Amino acid sequence: MASQDEVVVVTGGGTGIGQAAVLRFAREGFSVVATGRRQEKLDETAALAADLPGEVIGVSGDVSQPADVKNIIAAATAAGQLKYL
């Protein structure tokens, strides 16, 4: 099991395969920064993970936009040590 100070960033974390990856990492105890363009979907993913060992933080943004990438990385580094992107 991972330590919660180990952080994973998952793009497209609000739906589909991205959401499944977020939930898997959270189940393993990682803190997860889930990114995507729709905050409401990220919030739904975080709610699904509420009872899992790892924390899920939803950060909306478009990874093609440099300012959004800065915000995503800032959220990840604030949560702990970035391990996987």
Residue pairs with C-beta under 8 A, 6 or more apart in sequence:
1 28
1 29
1 53
2 25
2 28
2 29
2 30
2 54
2 83
3 29
3 80
4 29
4 30
4 31
4 53
4 54
4 55
4 80
5 31
5 79
5 80
5 81
6 29
6 30
6 31
6 80
6 81
6 83
7 30
7 31
7 32
7 33
7 76
7 77
7 79
7 80
7 81
7 82
7 83
8 25
8 30
8 31
8 32
8 33
8 83
8 84
8 85
9 32
9 33
9 35
9 72
9 73
9 76
9 82
9 84
9 85
10 18
10 21
10 22
10 25
10 32
10 33
10 34
10 35
11 18
11 35
11 36
11 63
12 18
12 19
12 35
12 36
13 19
13 21
13 22
13 32
13 34
13 35
13 36
13 42
13 45
13 56
13 58
14 34
14 36
14 38
14 40
14 41
14 42
14 44
14 45
14 58
15 36
15 41
18 34
18 36
19 34
19 41
19 45
19 48
22 32
22 34
22 45
22 49
22 56
23 45
23 48
23 49
23 52
25 32
25 54
25 84
26 32
26 49
26 52
26 53
26 54
26 55
26 56
27 52
27 53
27 54
28 53
28 54
29 53
29 54
30 54
30 83
30 84
31 54
31 55
31 56
31 57
31 79
31 80
32 49
32 54
32 55
32 56
32 57
33 57
33 59
33 72
33 75
33 76
33 79
34 42
34 45
34 46
34 56
34 57
34 58
34 59
35 42
35 58
35 59
35 60
35 61
35 63
35 72
36 42
36 58
36 60
36 61
37 60
37 61
37 62
38 60
39 58
39 60
42 58
42 59
42 60
43 58
45 56
45 58
46 56
46 57
46 58
49 55
49 56
55 79
57 75
57 79
59 71
59 72
59 75
61 68
61 69
61 71
61 72
62 68
63 69
63 72
73 82
76 82
